[in-house]
Amino acid sequence: MMSEQEALKCSSARNRGGTQRVEGKLRASVEKGDYYEAHQMYRTLFFRYMSQAKHADARELMYNGAQLFFSYNQLNSAADLSMLVLESLEKSEAKVEDEDLERLATLFSLMDPNSPERVAFVSRALKWSTGGSGKLGSPKLHQLLAVTLWKEQNYSESRYHFLHSSDGEGCAQMLVEYSAQRGFRSEVDMFVAQAVLQFLCLKNKNSASVVFSTYTQKHPSIEKGPPFVQPLLNFIWFLLLAVDGGKLTVFTVLCEQYQPSLKRDPMYNEYLDRIGQLFFGVPPKQSSSYGGLLGNLLNSLMGSGEEEEGEEAQEDGSPIELD
């Protein structure tokens, strides 16, 4: 008599064999150019598998199918199957695994950068990656997305995703390229200053330090420091030391002494108000919650303002934006 474990193994092997045969037929249809028929068959099989609670099989089939359609430049069909990959993850309540995040990032990288489907896909993927809780998404997924956007030279969007990752080193290397490709020599210090201040507003002190040290070491237009030739870089260096020390008097004197440099971007003092609250116990201004430009920027970076009272800002409205 066959044991129960052996029976399960045989059943699993039969299922795998059946899935492979089905995939072979679908691939043959695509190779013949029967794109519509193949797409409909993929969808039929997806819903059949899902109704049988074969979520992993459904996901594997849709992922392979999406890649196949991408390879034949059938972008709409590929995007549709990519959405079904997400649907299987959502409905199976699957645990967030690195392999799934990497697959989602791969599908994202294959999509047309200007397509609305890509925007919808990434929004839904980030929501799933934090359990649909409304938070900002898995740092790992943000990092993978940032790298793809960096390769596409979409530096602004890449920076946004790096800010929500824990990859300060990758962010710095991207910013070096961003500065070289799109910035003026006189702005080399502004690229990293903005990133450091934004990381601090997101309470990510470690990445703020890493992005600063890596950027200042690797940028060809920055002489070795500290101290640096550029006053703004010296301010950021002192600020990171002050954040570690936590002394309000040091922070206050530092901000006063470097006002000429801080006036180069109207957002710097707004960021510093927030940093003062987070790290030095400065009470919020009496003007209540953030409004106007800073409020819009904070909500933009935080996803919608669902977090605590205004966390951080994206990049819009800064003189550094050169796109």
RODO-2510 file (C-alpha; in nm, 4 decimals, decimal comma):
residues 323
     n   res          X          Y          Z
     1     m     0,0000     0,0000     0,0000
     2     m     0,1220     0,3505    -0,0872
     3     s     0,1696     0,5772     0,2140
     4     e    -0,0223     0,9050     0,2378
     5     q     0,3002     1,1036     0,1940
     6     e     0,3908     0,9094    -0,1208
     7     a     0,0392     0,9597    -0,2569
     8     l     0,0691     1,3349    -0,2046
     9     k     0,4043     1,3383    -0,3841
    10     c     0,2571     1,1493    -0,6797
    11     s    -0,0404     1,3846    -0,6918
    12     s     0,1893     1,6875    -0,6837
    13     a     0,4046     1,5434    -0,9621
    14     r     0,0947     1,4769    -1,1757
    15     n    -0,0250     1,8344    -1,1196
    16     r     0,3150     1,9718    -1,2189
    17     g     0,3169     1,7584    -1,5286
    18     g    -0,0346     1,8713    -1,6198
    19     t     0,0570     2,2361    -1,5670
    20     q     0,3660     2,1994    -1,7836
    21     r     0,1617     2,0435    -2,0650
    22     v    -0,0904     2,3276    -2,0468
    23     e     0,1883     2,5844    -2,0501
    24     g     0,3408     2,4144    -2,3510
    25     k     0,0128     2,4438    -2,5444
    26     l    -0,0288     2,8084    -2,4456
    27     r     0,3283     2,8882    -2,5485
    28     a     0,2672     2,7230    -2,8855
    29     s    -0,0444     2,9395    -2,9366
    30     v     0,1515     3,2560    -2,8606
    31     e     0,4373     3,1513    -3,0886
    32     k     0,1845     3,1029    -3,3705
    33     g     0,0510     3,4524    -3,3128
    34     d    -0,2834     3,3463    -3,1619
    35     y    -0,2454     3,6084    -2,8925
    36     y    -0,6105     3,6720    -2,8163
    37     e    -0,6980     3,3035    -2,7812
    38     a    -0,3943     3,2380    -2,5640
    39     h    -0,4728     3,5355    -2,3412
    40     q    -0,8306     3,4187    -2,2869
    41     m    -0,7122     3,0665    -2,2076
    42     y    -0,4658     3,2016    -1,9493
    43     r    -0,7502     3,3909    -1,7832
    44     t    -0,9783     3,0858    -1,7875
    45     l    -0,7108     2,8709    -1,6267
    46     f    -0,6348     3,1391    -1,3691
    47     f    -0,9921     3,1504    -1,2428
    48     r    -1,0162     2,7710    -1,2523
    49     y    -0,7039     2,7356    -1,0380
    50     m    -0,8193     3,0082    -0,8008
    51     s    -1,1574     2,8411    -0,7530
    52     q    -0,9682     2,5247    -0,6577
    53     a    -0,7512     2,7242    -0,4147
    54     k    -0,4411     2,6455    -0,6240
    55     h    -0,3074     2,9945    -0,5685
    56     a     0,0600     2,9121    -0,6204
    57     d    -0,0136     2,7312    -0,9488
    58     a    -0,2259     3,0224    -1,0680
    59     r     0,0461     3,2684    -0,9784
    60     e     0,3227     3,0683    -1,1479
    61     l     0,1173     3,0310    -1,4662
    62     m     0,0335     3,4025    -1,4817
    63     y     0,3912     3,5092    -1,4117
    64     n     0,5316     3,2885    -1,6875
    65     g     0,2511     3,3934    -1,9220
    66     a     0,3120     3,7628    -1,8586
    67     q     0,6823     3,7232    -1,9366
    68     l     0,5939     3,5343    -2,2547
    69     f     0,3580     3,8092    -2,3713
    70     f     0,6163     4,0757    -2,2875
    71     s     0,8698     3,8912    -2,5032
    72     y     0,6261     3,9113    -2,7975
    73     n     0,5532     4,2805    -2,7271
    74     q     0,1920     4,2036    -2,6333
    75     l     0,1994     4,4647    -2,3594
    76     n    -0,1722     4,4835    -2,2773
    77     s    -0,2052     4,1071    -2,2360
    78     a     0,1166     4,0974    -2,0340
    79     a    -0,0024     4,3771    -1,8053
    80     d    -0,3354     4,2004    -1,7527
    81     l    -0,1645     3,8766    -1,6475
    82     s     0,0678     4,0772    -1,4220
    83     m    -0,2389     4,2110    -1,2428
    84     l    -0,3609     3,8538    -1,2003
    85     v    -0,0308     3,7651    -1,0330
    86     l    -0,1121     4,0358    -0,7794
    87     e    -0,4697     3,9138    -0,7455
    88     s    -0,3478     3,5660    -0,6560
    89     l    -0,1173     3,7110    -0,3901
    90     e    -0,3977     3,9214    -0,2438
    91     k    -0,6607     3,6473    -0,2375
    92     s    -0,4305     3,3769    -0,1058
    93     e    -0,3215     3,6093     0,1768
    94     a     0,0287     3,4904     0,0997
    95     k     0,3116     3,5907     0,3302
    96     v     0,5347     3,8573     0,1760
    97     e     0,8438     3,6745     0,0466
    98     d     1,1500     3,8199    -0,1247
    99     e     1,0926     3,5940    -0,4263
   100     d     0,7465     3,7408    -0,4813
   101     l     0,8776     4,0973    -0,4428
   102     e     1,1509     4,0251    -0,6984
   103     r     0,8957     3,8834    -0,9419
   104     l     0,6728     4,1888    -0,9034
   105     a     0,9737     4,4122    -0,9649
   106     t     1,0607     4,2107    -1,2764
   107     l     0,7102     4,2568    -1,4169
   108     f     0,7272     4,6283    -1,3341
   109     s     1,0576     4,6577    -1,5224
   110     l     0,9042     4,4993    -1,8338
   111     m     0,6045     4,7331    -1,8493
   112     d     0,5884     5,0430    -2,0671
   113     p     0,7185     5,3222    -1,8392
   114     n     0,4448     5,5588    -1,9606
   115     s     0,1499     5,3224    -1,9363
   116     p    -0,1347     5,3761    -1,6880
   117     e    -0,1250     5,0005    -1,6232
   118     r     0,2203     5,0403    -1,4709
   119     v     0,1004     5,3098    -1,2314
   120     a    -0,1922     5,0934    -1,1217
   121     f     0,0318     4,7876    -1,0872
   122     v     0,2929     4,9531    -0,8674
   123     s     0,0324     5,1154    -0,6439
   124     r    -0,1405     4,7826    -0,5873
   125     a     0,1892     4,5950    -0,5415
   126     l     0,3082     4,8371    -0,2726
   127     k    -0,0236     4,8115    -0,0914
   128     w    -0,0064     4,4315    -0,0945
   129     s     0,3539     4,4343     0,0250
   130     t     0,2473     4,5823     0,3592
   131     g    -0,0592     4,3661     0,4009
   132     g    -0,2974     4,6253     0,2584
   133     s    -0,2591     4,8290     0,5772
   134     g    -0,2266     5,1625     0,3987
   135     k     0,1389     5,1983     0,4925
   136     l     0,3996     5,2966     0,2384
   137     g     0,5076     4,9565     0,1112
   138     s     0,7890     4,7101     0,1686
   139     p     1,1352     4,8774     0,1798
   140     k     1,2670     4,5840    -0,0246
   141     l     1,0103     4,6422    -0,3000
   142     h     1,0797     5,0168    -0,2957
   143     q     1,4506     4,9417    -0,3391
   144     l     1,3877     4,7117    -0,6373
   145     l     1,1588     4,9695    -0,8001
   146     a     1,4151     5,2452    -0,7386
   147     v     1,6855     5,0483    -0,9193
   148     t     1,4614     4,9892    -1,2229
   149     l     1,3692     5,3584    -1,2428
   150     w     1,7355     5,4530    -1,2046
   151     k     1,8225     5,2348    -1,5057
   152     e     1,5496     5,4157    -1,6996
   153     q     1,7071     5,7475    -1,5930
   154     n     1,3843     5,8432    -1,4192
   155     y     1,5861     5,9931    -1,1365
   156     s     1,3041     6,1814    -0,9677
   157     e     1,0837     5,8742    -0,9242
   158     s     1,3872     5,6620    -0,8372
   159     r     1,4734     5,8983    -0,5540
   160     y     1,1197     5,8773    -0,4169
   161     h     1,1429     5,4978    -0,3926
   162     f     1,4977     5,5035    -0,2527
   163     l     1,3707     5,7298     0,0264
   164     h     1,1303     5,4544     0,1310
   165     s     1,3933     5,1831     0,1108
   166     s     1,6855     5,1242     0,3459
   167     d     1,9423     5,1497     0,0660
   168     g     2,1280     5,4705     0,1433
   169     e     2,4300     5,3598    -0,0596
   170     g     2,2258     5,2880    -0,3735
   171     c     2,0449     5,6185    -0,3319
   172     a     2,3762     5,8041    -0,3115
   173     q     2,5124     5,6402    -0,6258
   174     m     2,1943     5,7269    -0,8131
   175     l     2,2172     6,0874    -0,6907
   176     v     2,5769     6,1150    -0,8120
   177     e     2,4596     6,0151    -1,1590
   178     y     2,1515     6,2396    -1,1333
   179     s     2,3708     6,5359    -1,0436
   180     a     2,6155     6,4658    -1,3250
   181     q     2,3436     6,4152    -1,5872
   182     r     2,0911     6,6837    -1,4945
   183     g     2,2459     6,9287    -1,2503
   184     f     2,4805     7,2244    -1,2535
   185     r     2,8197     7,2031    -1,0862
   186     s     2,7048     7,4678    -0,8358
   187     e     2,4238     7,2320    -0,7211
   188     v     2,6264     6,9227    -0,6313
   189     d     2,5723     6,9921    -0,2607
   190     m     2,1957     7,0478    -0,3002
   191     f     2,1260     6,7005    -0,4377
   192     v     2,2546     6,5268    -0,1267
   193     a     2,1323     6,7908     0,1207
   194     q     1,7744     6,7396     0,0089
   195     a     1,8026     6,3614     0,0371
   196     v     1,9566     6,3736     0,3859
   197     l     1,6890     6,6122     0,5147
   198     q     1,4133     6,3981     0,3672
   199     f     1,5550     6,0767     0,5154
   200     l     1,5673     6,2496     0,8547
   201     c     1,2073     6,3659     0,8163
   202     l     1,1213     5,9979     0,7622
   203     k     1,3107     5,9170     1,0851
   204     n     1,5647     5,7106     0,8902
   205     k     1,8835     5,8369     1,0533
   206     n     2,1008     5,5489     0,9346
   207     s     2,0208     5,5935     0,5643
   208     a     2,0671     5,9704     0,6008
   209     s     2,4222     5,9129     0,7227
   210     v     2,5015     5,6520     0,4580
   211     v     2,3699     5,8599     0,1687
   212     f     2,5776     6,1575     0,2837
   213     s     2,9055     5,9718     0,3336
   214     t     2,8726     5,7717     0,0102
   215     y     2,7718     6,0704    -0,2032
   216     t     3,0497     6,2971    -0,0749
   217     q     3,3082     6,0230    -0,1254
   218     k     3,1990     5,9258    -0,4760
   219     h     3,1001     6,2548    -0,6373
   220     p     3,3819     6,3656    -0,8712
   221     s     3,3115     6,7366    -0,8098
   222     i     3,3376     6,7195    -0,4306
   223     e     3,6800     6,7559    -0,2727
   224     k     3,7555     6,5160     0,0072
   225     g     3,6180     6,6168     0,3448
   226     p     3,5020     6,6913     0,6060
   227     p     3,5440     6,9798     0,6277
   228     f     3,4167     7,0578     0,2781
   229     v     3,4569     7,3537     0,0466
   230     q     3,0768     7,3886     0,0234
   231     p     2,9209     7,5360     0,3412
   232     l     2,5963     7,3407     0,2863
   233     l     2,7856     7,0101     0,3038
   234     n     2,9486     7,1204     0,6279
   235     f     2,6036     7,2048     0,7655
   236     i     2,4719     6,8576     0,6796
   237     w     2,7790     6,6961     0,8351
   238     f     2,7316     6,8931     1,1580
   239     l     2,3564     6,8247     1,1520
   240     l     2,4093     6,4473     1,1423
   241     l     2,6460     6,4764     1,4399
   242     a     2,3907     6,6926     1,6225
   243     v     2,1121     6,4393     1,5590
   244     d     2,3294     6,1742     1,7254
   245     g     2,3923     6,4052     2,0211
   246     g     2,0337     6,5249     2,0546
   247     k     2,1226     6,8650     2,2058
   248     l     1,8743     7,1352     2,1110
   249     t     2,1190     7,4221     2,1692
   250     v     2,3651     7,2726     1,9190
   251     f     2,0861     7,2268     1,6631
   252     t     1,9601     7,5845     1,7131
   253     v     2,3035     7,7471     1,6808
   254     l     2,3807     7,5332     1,3757
   255     c     2,0634     7,6422     1,1948
   256     e     2,1294     8,0080     1,2791
   257     q     2,4917     8,0025     1,1660
   258     y     2,4146     7,8438     0,8295
   259     q     2,1091     8,0501     0,7333
   260     p     2,2776     8,1926     0,4187
   261     s     2,3215     7,8369     0,2843
   262     l     1,9789     7,7248     0,4014
   263     k     1,8087     8,0069     0,2118
   264     r     1,9174     7,8478    -0,1186
   265     d     1,6079     7,6263    -0,1051
   266     p     1,2901     7,7505     0,0694
   267     m     1,2114     7,3949     0,1825
   268     y     1,5260     7,3472     0,3928
   269     n     1,3963     7,5385     0,6951
   270     e     1,0611     7,3604     0,6682
   271     y     1,2388     7,0245     0,6783
   272     l     1,4478     7,1445     0,9731
   273     d     1,1339     7,2397     1,1667
   274     r     1,0206     6,8808     1,1341
   275     i     1,3648     6,7426     1,2222
   276     g     1,3658     6,9666     1,5298
   277     q     1,0415     6,8053     1,6437
   278     l     1,1547     6,4488     1,5741
   279     f     1,5054     6,4573     1,7211
   280     f     1,5322     6,7604     1,9516
   281     g     1,1929     6,7884     2,1194
   282     v     1,0966     7,1173     1,9536
   283     p     0,7184     7,1709     1,9911
   284     p     0,5149     7,2064     1,6690
   285     k     0,4484     7,5581     1,5473
   286     q     0,1226     7,7164     1,6630
   287     s     0,0013     7,7277     1,3036
   288     s    -0,1291     7,3747     1,3723
   289     s    -0,0727     7,0996     1,1188
   290     y     0,1272     7,1576     0,8068
   291     g    -0,0513     7,3448     0,5344
   292     g     0,0271     7,4999     0,1998
   293     l     0,3314     7,3861     0,0075
   294     l     0,4902     7,1799     0,2847
   295     g     0,1624     7,0051     0,3637
   296     n     0,1245     6,9033    -0,0005
   297     l     0,4833     6,7829    -0,0124
   298     l     0,4532     6,5866     0,3100
   299     n     0,1336     6,4180     0,1985
   300     s     0,2907     6,3413    -0,1378
   301     l     0,5851     6,1609     0,0141
   302     m     0,3847     5,9880     0,2828
   303     g     0,1347     5,8484     0,0371
   304     s    -0,1761     6,0321     0,1563
   305     g    -0,1247     6,1674     0,5058
   306     e    -0,2498     5,8490     0,6704
   307     e     0,0555     5,8399     0,8942
   308     e     0,1206     6,0738     1,1811
   309     e     0,0753     6,4445     1,1228
   310     g     0,2757     6,5008     0,8050
   311     e     0,5921     6,2986     0,7736
   312     e     0,7962     6,4047     0,4775
   313     a     0,8166     6,5583     0,1399
   314     q     0,8852     6,4506    -0,2086
   315     e     1,0788     6,6720    -0,4382
   316     d     0,8310     6,8971    -0,6183
   317     g     0,8792     7,2692    -0,5944
   318     s     1,2501     7,2604    -0,5201
   319     p     1,4915     7,4569    -0,7390
   320     i     1,6875     7,1356    -0,7696
   321     e     1,4155     6,9792    -0,9853
   322     l     1,5571     7,0041    -1,3343
   323     d     1,3405     6,7624    -1,5335
***
